Amino acid sequence: MRFRTCCRCTLAALSILGAALAAFGQDPAGASAAAPAAAGTTASAAIEAAQKTYNEQGPKAALPGLQTLLAQFQKANDRHSEAIALGMIANCYRKLDEYGKALDYAQRGLALKKELGDAKEQGRSYNQLGLIYWQESDYSRGAQNFEHAIQIANETGDRQLEASAHNNLGLVEGDLGDYAKAAPEHERAVQISREIGFKRGETDALGNLGGVKMLLGRFGEAIPYYEEALKIDEEQGLKPGQSEDLGNLGKCQSALGRIDDAIASFDRAIQLARDTGVKRDLADWERGKGDTLERAGKYQAAIAEYEEAQRTYEAAGLKRELSNLLNSTGTVHLLLGDVSSGEREFTRGLAIARAIHNPAAVVLNQLSLGEIATRRFRFDQSAQLFSEAIAVARRAGDLSAEADGLMLLARAQLSAGNLQSAQRNGARALEVAEEMQNPAVEAEALVAHGDALRAGNHAEAALEKYDAAAEIQKTFADPEVKWRLHYGRGQAMEGLNRFEDARLEYLASISTIEAVRSELGADRYRAGYLQDRYQVYVALVELLLKLQKPEEAFVYSERMRARSYLDQLSRGEGRQEVESAEETALRGRIDRLRREISDRWSESQPQRQQKAIEQFSSELSEAERAYEELLDRKSETTSVSADASVDLSGTQKQLRQGSAVVEYVVGQKELDILVIAKNEAHAIAVPIAK
């Protein structure tokens, strides 16, 4: 999510100069005292124009004029105005994510204010420095500067500064995972801002209260805060604020399954971010749109949005945002069956989160790595990762992370055969989801609980959970939940000997899977996406054989394996023996970087070279992206179609008399052997010994 910082102040009762200066967190009285009236009036008009440009067009447009003003103030030896301009320029660079320049200007401004003995202005500089350190993930320095600003505000009676610093201190507490401390700081800022008519402070704090609700998974409760903040920002004509409100609103709408509303909000937010030149906002909303596209099953489009955002975050050094984005990117790779790429992104995200002491991102990436451990049948490892993450989320009151952890733990226990624990954690996940009042999470939890009940031979009880999830699914479209829902219903119905109903459910699940797959342009994504969903095809083939329909079973068996050649191609198998020089170089680079990362992670914690790990991870990401693009180019040259249809009669016509096609389908309990001859089709089921 995107938080609202507060560094500027506005008081309607002040003069034009005072209003313009205070809006940037400066002291109007000190500025006018050091210059003649005429000069002050000229400065006031110029600064007011710069403030207007900032509010309406953003920091990029305001910066050139402010640089000109600074030079003029220095030439006139107007030290108070010079200090004010330094702070204003620092604020612009901070918003543009150029933190080195922001820190330089802010520190120069503070030094000048100390020489002038202006306590109020020093307090505002401490507030500004706190924001710069916070955005660089230096939470300790950020908190120290905010606390210093609050102390000065109380001593000088500067209530705008008091509101701003409380709001910003809440951001630090939130990033450290202490939401119980964060919310009161933002509430205090709202209270003070309303008492003194400080609209900008009010809208910032309202947005951050919404942010705390969002981080805790209470998306429905967050929306009114963002809508109220948006209304104020629209009334005030504040484009940067509108962009932040709309972006955060889009995230809430997306989480609640309101996909069309979310896309519309993100598109408006993205356009405003482009208009104002704030790249960080642009990257945040591109990422948010990517999250929404991922939820809608448009995975390739989601990855494209993520890659754009990742480039911006890396260039700006935004580690907190990057650690969360890497988790999102890894999740999509996992959905597409690319476990290696997913693990790479999660590991890098976890390393960054630990380095900057961001517990929320640590939990997020731990859950994802636990899911990979489950896929690799390392159930003890995954259970430990999930349990640790759940405990941290519970202490922080993060319902969303707790629900995710419980669902993942239940699935791991289900795969390990620990049915009672799976049912217990599935039920607990549902309770947490209901407490959140989040329909998307509730539907997912219902399916997870239904799966656990079904595995324990409670088919009727499982169907009740699936039916409840199906009702919720009518209000939003999440293909990942949908295919699992139909597959689970099919399994339960088959267990109740409702074979025709089960067949229809399997077909519905396959239809959902193939609808998503058809939107994936790259073959490596298509093959990977199907890789983790083959069990639906296997279940349908086995049911059709049970119903004495070998011809139809053959068709779906072929649909299941029709992309196997492209699957091999995308992974580098079945290629010519002689690789291109580019491919050889890339494969060697990837292997070397993976070894470097592995070696450093094998060291004890004090010895790990964190910066080296981050650098190697970044290099590995670039190399693997280049390698994947190379494979895509190669796959485009093949004549094999991933969508080739299967025609049983056509296959039989090509067979000579006395010849046959033999095909194998490996299920959980049996090996199905399909024999297709020129004029007939047979099937044999062979039990698999356990």
C-alpha positions as CSV (number, residue, x, y, z in Angstrom):
1,M,0.0,0.0,0.0
2,R,1.0,3.7,-0.3
3,F,1.2,5.8,2.9
4,R,0.6,9.5,3.2
5,T,3.5,11.5,4.6
6,C,3.0,15.0,6.1
7,C,5.6,17.7,5.7
8,R,3.6,20.8,4.7
9,C,1.2,23.1,6.6
10,T,-1.5,25.5,5.7
11,L,-3.4,28.1,7.9
12,A,-6.1,30.2,6.2
13,A,-5.7,33.0,8.7
14,L,-2.1,33.7,7.6
15,S,-1.0,36.2,5.0
16,I,-0.4,35.0,1.4
17,L,3.3,34.6,2.1
18,G,2.7,32.8,5.4
19,A,0.2,30.4,3.8
20,A,2.6,29.6,1.0
21,L,5.5,29.1,3.3
22,A,3.6,27.2,6.0
23,A,2.3,24.8,3.3
24,F,5.9,23.6,2.9
25,G,6.4,23.3,6.7
26,Q,8.2,26.6,7.0
27,D,7.8,29.6,9.4
28,P,6.2,32.6,7.7
29,A,7.1,35.1,10.5
30,G,10.8,34.5,10.3
31,A,10.9,34.7,6.5
32,S,9.3,38.2,6.3
33,A,11.4,39.7,9.2
34,A,14.7,39.4,7.4
35,A,13.7,41.2,4.2
36,P,12.2,44.6,3.3
37,A,8.4,44.6,2.7
38,A,8.7,45.0,-1.0
39,A,11.1,42.1,-1.3
40,G,9.0,40.0,1.0
41,T,5.9,40.7,-1.1
42,T,7.9,39.6,-4.2
43,A,9.1,36.5,-2.4
44,S,5.7,35.7,-1.2
45,A,4.2,35.8,-4.7
46,A,7.0,33.7,-6.1
47,I,6.8,31.1,-3.4
48,E,3.0,31.0,-3.6
49,A,3.3,30.3,-7.4
50,A,5.8,27.5,-6.7
51,Q,3.4,26.0,-4.1
52,K,0.5,26.2,-6.5
53,T,2.6,24.5,-9.2
54,Y,3.6,21.8,-6.7
55,N,0.0,21.2,-5.6
56,E,-1.5,21.1,-9.0
57,Q,1.4,19.6,-11.1
58,G,3.7,17.9,-8.6
59,P,7.3,18.3,-7.5
60,K,8.9,17.8,-10.9
61,A,7.2,20.8,-12.3
62,A,7.9,23.0,-9.2
63,L,11.6,22.2,-8.8
64,P,13.1,24.4,-11.5
65,G,11.3,27.5,-10.2
66,L,12.4,26.7,-6.6
67,Q,16.0,26.4,-7.7
68,T,15.8,29.8,-9.3
69,L,14.3,31.2,-6.1
70,L,17.1,29.7,-4.0
71,A,19.7,31.4,-6.1
72,Q,17.9,34.7,-5.8
73,F,17.6,34.5,-2.1
74,Q,21.3,33.6,-1.8
75,K,22.3,36.6,-4.0
76,A,20.1,38.9,-1.8
77,N,21.6,37.4,1.4
78,D,18.0,36.7,2.5
79,R,19.0,33.8,4.9
80,H,15.5,33.1,6.2
81,S,14.1,32.8,2.7
82,E,17.1,30.7,1.7
83,A,16.4,28.3,4.5
84,I,12.8,28.0,3.5
85,A,13.7,27.3,-0.1
86,L,16.2,24.7,0.9
87,G,13.5,22.9,2.8
88,M,11.1,23.2,-0.1
89,I,13.6,21.8,-2.6
90,A,14.5,18.9,-0.2
91,N,10.8,18.0,-0.1
92,C,10.6,18.0,-3.9
93,Y,13.6,15.7,-4.1
94,R,12.2,13.4,-1.4
95,K,8.9,13.1,-3.4
96,L,11.0,12.3,-6.5
97,D,12.9,9.6,-4.6
98,E,16.2,11.3,-4.9
99,Y,17.1,10.8,-1.3
100,G,20.8,11.8,-1.4
101,K,19.9,15.2,-2.8
102,A,16.9,15.5,-0.4
103,L,19.1,14.8,2.6
104,D,21.7,17.3,1.5
105,Y,19.2,20.1,1.1
106,A,17.4,19.3,4.3
107,Q,20.6,19.2,6.3
108,R,21.8,22.5,4.8
109,G,18.4,24.0,5.7
110,L,18.6,22.7,9.3
111,A,22.1,24.1,9.8
112,L,21.0,27.5,8.6
113,K,18.0,27.5,10.8
114,K,20.2,26.6,13.8
115,E,22.4,29.6,13.0
116,L,19.3,31.8,12.9
117,G,18.1,30.4,16.2
118,D,14.6,29.6,14.8
119,A,13.2,26.7,17.0
120,K,10.0,26.2,15.0
121,E,11.8,25.9,11.7
122,Q,14.3,23.5,13.2
123,G,11.4,21.3,14.3
124,R,10.0,21.2,10.8
125,S,13.5,20.3,9.4
126,Y,13.6,17.4,11.9
127,N,10.2,16.3,10.7
128,Q,11.5,16.4,7.1
129,L,14.7,14.5,7.9
130,G,12.6,11.9,9.6
131,L,10.6,11.3,6.4
132,I,13.8,11.0,4.3
133,Y,15.2,8.4,6.7
134,W,11.9,6.6,6.8
135,Q,11.7,6.3,3.1
136,E,15.3,5.0,3.1
137,S,14.1,2.3,5.6
138,D,16.3,3.8,8.3
139,Y,13.6,3.5,10.9
140,S,15.7,4.2,14.0
141,R,16.9,7.6,12.7
142,G,13.4,8.3,11.3
143,A,11.8,7.8,14.7
144,Q,14.4,9.9,16.5
145,N,13.8,12.8,14.2
146,F,10.0,12.6,14.5
147,E,10.2,12.4,18.3
148,H,12.5,15.5,18.3
149,A,10.1,17.3,16.1
150,I,7.2,16.5,18.5
151,Q,9.2,17.8,21.4
152,I,9.9,21.1,19.7
153,A,6.3,21.4,18.6
154,N,5.1,21.0,22.2
155,E,7.6,23.5,23.4
156,T,6.7,26.1,20.7
157,G,3.0,25.4,20.5
158,D,3.2,24.6,16.8
159,R,0.2,22.3,16.4
160,Q,0.6,21.8,12.6
161,L,4.1,20.4,13.2
162,E,2.7,18.3,16.1
163,A,0.1,16.8,13.9
164,S,2.6,16.1,11.0
165,A,5.2,14.5,13.2
166,H,2.6,12.3,15.0
167,N,1.3,11.1,11.6
168,N,4.8,10.4,10.3
169,L,5.9,8.6,13.5
170,G,2.9,6.3,12.9
171,L,4.4,5.3,9.6
172,V,7.6,4.1,11.3
173,E,5.6,2.1,13.9
174,G,3.6,0.5,11.0
175,D,6.6,-0.5,9.1
176,L,8.0,-2.1,12.2
177,G,4.8,-4.1,12.4
178,D,3.6,-2.5,15.6
179,Y,0.1,-1.5,14.3
180,A,-1.2,-1.1,17.9
181,K,1.2,1.9,18.2
182,A,0.7,3.2,14.6
183,A,-3.0,3.7,14.7
184,P,-3.1,6.1,17.8
185,E,-0.4,8.2,16.2
186,H,-2.5,8.7,13.1
187,E,-5.7,9.3,15.1
188,R,-3.9,11.9,17.1
189,A,-2.9,13.6,13.9
190,V,-6.5,13.6,12.6
191,Q,-7.7,15.1,15.9
192,I,-5.2,18.0,15.9
193,S,-5.6,18.7,12.2
194,R,-9.4,19.0,12.5
195,E,-9.1,21.3,15.6
196,I,-6.9,23.8,13.7
197,G,-8.4,23.3,10.2
198,F,-5.3,21.8,8.8
199,K,-6.8,20.0,5.8
200,R,-3.6,18.5,4.3
201,G,-2.7,17.1,7.7
202,E,-6.2,15.6,8.0
203,T,-6.2,14.0,4.6
204,D,-2.7,12.5,5.1
205,A,-3.6,11.0,8.5
206,L,-7.0,9.7,7.2
207,G,-5.2,7.9,4.4
208,N,-2.7,6.4,6.9
209,L,-5.5,5.2,9.1
210,G,-6.9,3.5,6.1
211,G,-3.4,2.1,5.5
212,V,-3.3,0.5,8.9
213,K,-6.7,-1.1,8.3
214,M,-5.5,-2.4,4.9
215,L,-2.3,-3.8,6.4
216,L,-4.4,-5.7,8.9
217,G,-6.6,-7.1,6.2
218,R,-9.7,-5.0,7.0
219,F,-10.2,-3.7,3.5
220,G,-13.9,-2.8,3.9
221,E,-13.1,-0.7,6.9
222,A,-10.2,1.1,5.0
223,I,-12.3,2.3,2.1
224,P,-14.3,5.0,4.0
225,Y,-11.0,6.6,5.1
226,Y,-9.6,6.7,1.6
227,E,-12.9,8.1,0.2
228,E,-13.0,10.8,2.8
229,A,-9.3,11.7,2.1
230,L,-10.0,11.7,-1.7
231,K,-12.9,14.1,-1.2
232,I,-10.8,16.6,0.7
233,D,-7.9,16.4,-1.8
234,E,-10.3,17.0,-4.7
235,E,-11.7,20.0,-3.0
236,Q,-8.2,21.3,-2.3
237,G,-7.1,20.5,-5.9
238,L,-4.2,18.4,-4.6
239,K,-3.2,16.0,-7.5
240,P,-0.5,14.1,-5.7
241,G,-2.9,13.4,-2.8
242,Q,-5.6,12.3,-5.2
243,S,-3.2,9.9,-6.8
244,E,-2.3,8.3,-3.5
245,D,-6.0,8.1,-2.4
246,L,-7.1,6.5,-5.6
247,G,-4.2,4.0,-5.6
248,N,-4.9,2.9,-2.1
249,L,-8.6,2.7,-2.8
250,G,-7.9,0.5,-5.8
251,K,-5.9,-1.9,-3.6
252,C,-8.9,-2.3,-1.3
253,Q,-11.3,-2.8,-4.1
254,S,-9.0,-5.4,-5.6
255,A,-8.8,-7.3,-2.4
256,L,-12.5,-7.3,-2.1
257,G,-12.9,-8.8,-5.6
258,R,-14.2,-5.5,-7.1
259,I,-11.9,-6.0,-10.1
260,D,-13.4,-3.5,-12.6
261,D,-13.6,-0.8,-9.9
262,A,-10.0,-1.4,-8.9
263,I,-8.7,-1.2,-12.5
264,A,-10.5,2.1,-13.0
265,S,-9.1,3.5,-9.7
266,F,-5.5,2.4,-10.7
267,D,-5.8,3.9,-14.2
268,R,-6.8,7.2,-12.7
269,A,-4.1,7.1,-10.1
270,I,-1.4,6.1,-12.7
271,Q,-2.4,9.0,-14.9
272,L,-2.2,11.5,-12.0
273,A,1.2,10.1,-11.1
274,R,2.4,10.6,-14.6
275,D,1.0,14.2,-14.6
276,T,2.8,15.0,-11.4
277,G,6.0,13.2,-12.2
278,V,6.1,11.2,-9.0
279,K,7.7,8.0,-10.1
280,R,7.3,6.2,-6.8
281,D,3.5,6.6,-7.0
282,L,3.6,5.5,-10.6
283,A,5.4,2.3,-9.7
284,D,3.1,1.7,-6.7
285,W,0.0,1.9,-8.8
286,E,1.5,-0.2,-11.6
287,R,2.2,-2.8,-9.0
288,G,-1.3,-2.5,-7.6
289,K,-2.7,-2.9,-11.1
290,G,-0.5,-6.0,-11.6
291,D,-1.9,-7.5,-8.3
292,T,-5.4,-6.9,-9.7
293,L,-4.6,-8.5,-13.0
294,E,-3.1,-11.5,-11.2
295,R,-6.3,-11.9,-9.2
296,A,-8.2,-11.9,-12.4
297,G,-6.0,-14.6,-13.9
298,K,-4.2,-12.3,-16.4
299,Y,-0.8,-13.5,-15.2
300,Q,1.3,-12.4,-18.1
301,A,-0.1,-8.9,-18.1
302,A,0.5,-8.9,-14.3
303,I,4.2,-9.8,-14.7
304,A,4.6,-7.0,-17.3
305,E,3.2,-4.4,-14.8
306,Y,5.5,-5.9,-12.0
307,E,8.6,-5.6,-14.2
308,E,7.9,-2.0,-14.9
309,A,7.5,-1.2,-11.2
310,Q,10.6,-3.3,-10.2
311,R,12.8,-1.2,-12.5
312,T,11.6,2.0,-10.8
313,Y,12.0,0.6,-7.3
314,E,15.5,-0.6,-7.9
315,A,16.6,2.6,-9.5
316,A,15.3,4.6,-6.6
317,G,16.6,2.3,-3.9
318,L,13.2,1.7,-2.4
319,K,14.0,-1.5,-0.5
320,R,10.7,-1.8,1.5
321,E,8.6,-1.6,-1.7
322,L,11.0,-3.9,-3.6
323,S,10.8,-6.6,-1.0
324,N,7.0,-6.7,-1.3
325,L,7.0,-6.5,-5.1
326,L,9.4,-9.4,-5.3
327,N,6.9,-11.5,-3.4
328,S,4.1,-10.6,-5.8
329,T,6.3,-11.4,-8.8
330,G,7.4,-14.7,-7.2
331,T,3.7,-15.6,-6.5
332,V,2.8,-15.3,-10.2
333,H,5.8,-17.4,-11.3
334,L,4.6,-20.0,-8.8
335,L,1.1,-19.9,-10.2
336,L,2.7,-20.5,-13.6
337,G,4.6,-23.5,-12.4
338,D,8.0,-21.8,-12.4
339,V,9.1,-22.8,-8.9
340,S,12.7,-21.9,-9.4
341,S,11.9,-18.3,-10.4
342,G,9.4,-18.0,-7.6
343,E,12.0,-19.2,-5.1
344,R,14.5,-16.8,-6.4
345,E,12.1,-13.8,-6.0
346,F,11.0,-14.9,-2.5
347,T,14.6,-15.5,-1.3
348,R,15.7,-12.1,-2.5
349,G,12.6,-10.4,-1.0
350,L,13.2,-12.1,2.4
351,A,16.8,-11.1,2.4
352,I,15.9,-7.4,1.8
353,A,13.1,-7.5,4.4
354,R,15.4,-8.9,7.0
355,A,18.1,-6.4,6.2
356,I,15.8,-3.4,6.7
357,H,14.0,-5.1,9.7
358,N,10.5,-5.1,8.0
359,P,8.6,-7.9,9.8
360,A,5.5,-7.7,7.5
361,A,7.6,-8.4,4.4
362,V,9.5,-11.1,6.3
363,V,6.2,-12.9,7.1
364,L,5.0,-12.5,3.5
365,N,8.1,-14.1,2.0
366,Q,8.3,-16.8,4.7
367,L,4.8,-17.9,3.8
368,S,5.8,-18.1,0.1
369,L,9.0,-20.1,0.8
370,G,6.9,-22.4,3.0
371,E,4.6,-23.1,0.1
372,I,7.6,-24.1,-2.1
373,A,8.8,-26.4,0.7
374,T,5.3,-28.0,0.6
375,R,5.6,-28.5,-3.2
376,R,8.9,-30.3,-2.6
377,F,7.3,-32.5,0.1
378,R,9.5,-31.0,2.8
379,F,6.5,-30.9,5.2
380,D,8.4,-30.3,8.4
381,Q,10.2,-27.4,6.9
382,S,7.0,-25.8,5.5
383,A,5.1,-26.3,8.8
384,Q,7.9,-24.5,10.7
385,L,7.9,-21.6,8.2
386,F,4.1,-21.3,8.3
387,S,3.9,-21.6,12.1
388,E,6.5,-18.9,12.6
389,A,4.8,-16.6,10.2
390,I,1.4,-17.1,11.7
391,A,2.7,-16.4,15.2
392,V,4.2,-13.1,14.0
393,A,1.1,-12.1,12.1
394,R,-1.1,-12.9,15.1
395,R,1.0,-10.8,17.5
396,A,0.8,-7.9,15.1
397,G,-3.0,-8.3,14.6
398,D,-2.4,-8.9,10.8
399,L,-5.5,-10.9,10.0
400,S,-4.7,-11.2,6.3
401,A,-1.3,-12.8,6.8
402,E,-2.7,-15.0,9.6
403,A,-5.5,-16.3,7.3
404,D,-3.0,-16.9,4.5
405,G,-0.7,-18.8,6.8
406,L,-3.4,-21.0,8.2
407,M,-4.7,-21.9,4.8
408,L,-1.2,-22.8,3.6
409,L,-0.5,-24.8,6.7
410,A,-3.7,-26.7,6.3
411,R,-2.8,-27.6,2.7
412,A,0.7,-28.7,3.8
413,Q,-0.8,-30.9,6.5
414,L,-3.3,-32.3,4.1
415,S,-0.5,-33.3,1.7
416,A,1.4,-34.9,4.6
417,G,-1.7,-36.9,5.6
418,N,-2.2,-35.1,8.9
419,L,-6.0,-34.7,8.3
420,Q,-7.1,-33.6,11.8
421,S,-4.6,-30.8,12.0
422,A,-5.5,-29.8,8.4
423,Q,-9.2,-29.6,9.3
424,R,-8.5,-27.6,12.5
425,N,-6.4,-25.1,10.7
426,G,-8.7,-24.9,7.8
427,A,-11.6,-24.1,10.2
428,R,-9.4,-21.5,12.0
429,A,-8.6,-19.8,8.6
430,L,-12.3,-19.5,7.9
431,E,-12.9,-17.9,11.3
432,V,-10.2,-15.3,10.6
433,A,-11.5,-14.6,7.1
434,E,-15.0,-14.1,8.4
435,E,-13.6,-11.7,11.1
436,M,-12.0,-9.7,8.2
437,Q,-15.3,-9.5,6.4
438,N,-13.3,-10.1,3.2
439,P,-15.3,-12.2,0.7
440,A,-12.3,-13.1,-1.5
441,V,-10.3,-14.5,1.5
442,E,-13.5,-16.1,2.9
443,A,-14.1,-18.0,-0.4
444,E,-10.5,-19.2,-0.5
445,A,-10.7,-20.3,3.2
446,L,-14.0,-22.2,2.5
447,V,-12.3,-24.1,-0.3
448,A,-9.3,-24.9,1.9
449,H,-11.6,-26.1,4.7
450,G,-13.7,-28.1,2.2
451,D,-10.5,-29.8,0.9
452,A,-9.5,-30.9,4.4
453,L,-13.0,-32.2,5.2
454,R,-13.2,-34.1,1.8
455,A,-9.8,-35.8,2.5
456,G,-11.2,-37.0,5.8
457,N,-14.2,-38.6,4.0
458,H,-16.6,-36.0,5.1
459,A,-17.9,-35.4,1.5
460,E,-21.3,-33.9,2.5
461,A,-19.7,-31.4,4.9
462,A,-17.1,-30.5,2.3
463,L,-19.8,-29.8,-0.3
464,E,-21.5,-27.4,2.1
465,K,-18.2,-25.4,2.3
466,Y,-17.8,-25.6,-1.5
467,D,-21.4,-24.4,-2.1
468,A,-20.8,-21.4,0.3
469,A,-17.7,-20.5,-1.6
470,A,-19.5,-20.8,-4.9
471,E,-22.1,-18.3,-3.7
472,I,-19.3,-15.8,-2.8
473,Q,-17.6,-16.5,-6.2
474,K,-20.7,-15.0,-7.9
475,T,-19.7,-11.6,-6.7
476,F,-16.1,-11.6,-8.0
477,A,-13.9,-13.6,-10.4
478,D,-10.8,-15.3,-9.0
479,P,-9.8,-18.2,-11.3
480,E,-7.4,-19.7,-8.8
481,V,-10.2,-20.2,-6.3
482,K,-12.7,-21.2,-9.1
483,W,-10.7,-24.1,-10.5
484,R,-9.9,-25.4,-7.1
485,L,-13.6,-25.1,-6.1
486,H,-14.9,-27.1,-9.1
487,Y,-12.2,-29.7,-8.7
488,G,-13.0,-30.1,-5.0
489,R,-16.7,-30.4,-5.7
490,G,-15.9,-33.0,-8.4
491,Q,-13.9,-35.1,-5.9
492,A,-16.5,-34.9,-3.2
493,M,-19.3,-35.8,-5.7
494,E,-17.3,-38.7,-7.1
495,G,-16.9,-39.9,-3.5
496,L,-20.7,-39.9,-3.2
497,N,-21.1,-41.9,-6.5
498,R,-22.6,-38.8,-8.2
499,F,-20.5,-39.5,-11.2
500,E,-22.2,-37.3,-13.8
501,D,-22.2,-34.3,-11.5
502,A,-18.5,-35.0,-10.8
503,R,-17.8,-35.1,-14.6
504,L,-19.4,-31.7,-15.0
505,E,-17.5,-30.2,-12.2
506,Y,-14.2,-31.5,-13.6
507,L,-15.1,-30.0,-17.0
508,A,-15.9,-26.7,-15.3
509,S,-12.5,-26.7,-13.6
510,I,-10.7,-27.5,-16.8
511,S,-12.6,-24.8,-18.6
512,T,-11.4,-22.2,-16.0
513,I,-7.8,-23.5,-16.3
514,E,-7.7,-23.3,-20.1
515,A,-9.4,-19.9,-20.2
516,V,-6.5,-18.5,-18.1
517,R,-4.0,-20.5,-20.2
518,S,-5.3,-19.1,-23.4
519,E,-4.4,-15.5,-22.3
520,L,-0.8,-16.5,-21.7
521,G,1.2,-15.5,-24.7
522,A,4.5,-17.2,-23.9
523,D,4.7,-21.0,-24.2
524,R,6.9,-21.3,-21.1
525,Y,4.1,-19.6,-19.0
526,R,1.4,-21.9,-20.6
527,A,3.3,-25.1,-19.9
528,G,4.2,-24.0,-16.4
529,Y,0.7,-23.0,-15.6
530,L,-0.7,-26.4,-16.5
531,Q,2.0,-28.2,-14.7
532,D,0.5,-27.7,-11.3
533,R,-3.1,-28.4,-12.4
534,Y,-2.7,-31.8,-14.2
535,Q,-4.5,-33.5,-11.3
536,V,-7.8,-32.2,-12.7
537,Y,-7.2,-33.8,-16.1
538,V,-6.1,-37.0,-14.4
539,A,-9.3,-37.1,-12.2
540,L,-11.5,-36.6,-15.3
541,V,-9.7,-39.3,-17.3
542,E,-10.0,-41.8,-14.4
543,L,-13.7,-41.0,-14.0
544,L,-14.4,-41.4,-17.7
545,L,-12.7,-44.8,-17.6
546,K,-14.9,-45.7,-14.6
547,L,-17.9,-44.7,-16.8
548,Q,-16.7,-46.9,-19.6
549,K,-15.8,-44.0,-21.9
550,P,-12.3,-44.7,-23.1
551,E,-12.6,-42.7,-26.3
552,E,-13.4,-39.5,-24.3
553,A,-10.8,-40.4,-21.8
554,F,-8.2,-40.5,-24.6
555,V,-9.2,-37.0,-25.8
556,Y,-8.6,-35.5,-22.3
557,S,-5.5,-37.5,-21.8
558,E,-4.1,-36.0,-25.0
559,R,-5.2,-32.5,-24.0
560,M,-3.3,-32.9,-20.7
561,R,-0.1,-33.9,-22.5
562,A,-0.4,-32.0,-25.7
563,R,1.9,-29.3,-24.5
564,S,4.6,-31.6,-23.2
565,Y,7.0,-30.8,-26.1
566,L,6.7,-27.1,-25.5
567,D,7.1,-27.7,-21.8
568,Q,10.4,-29.4,-22.5
569,L,11.4,-26.7,-25.0
570,S,10.8,-23.9,-22.5
571,R,13.0,-25.7,-20.0
572,G,15.8,-26.2,-22.4
573,E,15.1,-30.0,-23.0
574,G,14.9,-31.6,-26.5
575,R,17.1,-28.9,-28.0
576,Q,19.8,-29.4,-30.4
577,E,23.1,-30.6,-28.9
578,V,24.9,-27.5,-30.0
579,E,23.6,-24.5,-28.1
580,S,24.1,-20.9,-29.2
581,A,26.9,-18.9,-27.7
582,E,24.3,-16.6,-26.1
583,E,22.5,-19.5,-24.5
584,T,25.7,-21.1,-23.2
585,A,26.9,-17.9,-21.7
586,L,23.6,-17.2,-20.0
587,R,23.3,-20.7,-18.5
588,G,26.8,-20.4,-17.2
589,R,26.1,-17.1,-15.6
590,I,22.9,-18.3,-14.0
591,D,24.7,-21.4,-12.5
592,R,27.5,-19.3,-11.1
593,L,25.2,-16.7,-9.5
594,R,23.1,-19.4,-7.9
595,R,26.2,-21.0,-6.4
596,E,27.3,-17.6,-5.0
597,I,23.9,-17.0,-3.4
598,S,23.8,-20.5,-2.0
599,D,27.3,-20.3,-0.5
600,R,26.5,-17.0,1.3
601,W,23.2,-18.3,2.7
602,S,25.0,-21.4,4.0
603,E,27.1,-19.1,6.3
604,S,26.1,-18.3,9.8
605,Q,24.0,-15.1,10.2
606,P,26.8,-12.8,11.4
607,Q,29.0,-13.8,8.5
608,R,26.5,-13.3,5.7
609,Q,27.3,-10.6,3.3
610,Q,23.8,-9.1,2.9
611,K,24.7,-6.5,0.3
612,A,26.5,-9.2,-1.7
613,I,23.4,-11.4,-1.6
614,E,21.2,-8.6,-2.8
615,Q,23.6,-7.8,-5.6
616,F,23.9,-11.4,-6.7
617,S,20.2,-11.8,-6.5
618,S,19.7,-8.7,-8.7
619,E,22.2,-10.0,-11.2
620,L,20.6,-13.4,-11.2
621,S,17.2,-11.9,-11.9
622,E,18.5,-10.1,-14.9
623,A,20.3,-13.1,-16.3
624,E,17.3,-15.4,-15.9
625,R,15.0,-12.8,-17.5
626,A,17.4,-12.7,-20.5
627,Y,17.4,-16.5,-20.6
628,E,13.6,-16.7,-20.5
629,E,13.3,-14.2,-23.3
630,L,15.8,-16.2,-25.4
631,L,13.7,-19.4,-24.9
632,D,10.6,-17.4,-25.9
633,R,12.3,-16.4,-29.2
634,K,13.3,-20.0,-29.9
635,S,9.8,-21.4,-29.1
636,E,8.3,-18.9,-31.6
637,T,10.3,-20.6,-34.4
638,T,8.9,-24.0,-33.8
639,S,6.0,-25.4,-35.9
640,V,4.5,-27.2,-32.9
641,S,1.2,-25.7,-31.8
642,A,0.4,-25.7,-28.1
643,D,-3.3,-25.5,-29.0
644,A,-3.5,-28.4,-31.4
645,S,-6.8,-30.1,-31.0
646,V,-7.1,-33.9,-30.5
647,D,-9.2,-35.9,-32.9
648,L,-9.6,-39.6,-31.9
649,S,-11.1,-40.7,-35.3
650,G,-8.2,-38.8,-37.1
651,T,-5.7,-40.6,-34.9
652,Q,-7.3,-44.0,-35.6
653,K,-7.3,-43.4,-39.4
654,Q,-3.6,-42.9,-39.3
655,L,-3.0,-46.3,-37.6
656,R,-2.2,-49.3,-39.7
657,Q,-4.2,-52.5,-39.2
658,G,-2.6,-54.4,-36.3
659,S,-0.9,-51.4,-34.8
660,A,-2.0,-49.3,-31.7
661,V,-1.2,-46.3,-29.7
662,V,-0.5,-47.0,-26.0
663,E,-0.8,-44.1,-23.5
664,Y,-0.3,-44.0,-19.8
665,V,-2.0,-41.7,-17.2
666,V,-0.5,-41.9,-13.7
667,G,-3.0,-41.1,-10.9
668,Q,-2.7,-41.1,-7.2
669,K,-4.0,-44.7,-6.7
670,E,-3.7,-46.3,-10.2
671,L,-1.9,-46.4,-13.5
672,D,-4.4,-46.1,-16.4
673,I,-3.3,-47.7,-19.7
674,L,-5.2,-46.5,-22.8
675,V,-4.9,-48.7,-25.9
676,I,-6.1,-47.1,-29.1
677,A,-6.3,-49.4,-32.2
678,K,-7.6,-48.7,-35.7
679,N,-11.2,-49.7,-34.9
680,E,-11.4,-49.8,-31.1
681,A,-10.3,-48.3,-27.8
682,H,-9.6,-50.1,-24.5
683,A,-8.4,-49.1,-21.1
684,I,-6.7,-51.0,-18.2
685,A,-6.4,-49.8,-14.6
686,V,-3.4,-51.1,-12.7
687,P,-3.4,-50.3,-8.9
688,I,-0.2,-48.5,-7.7
689,A,1.4,-50.3,-4.8
690,K,2.1,-47.9,-1.9
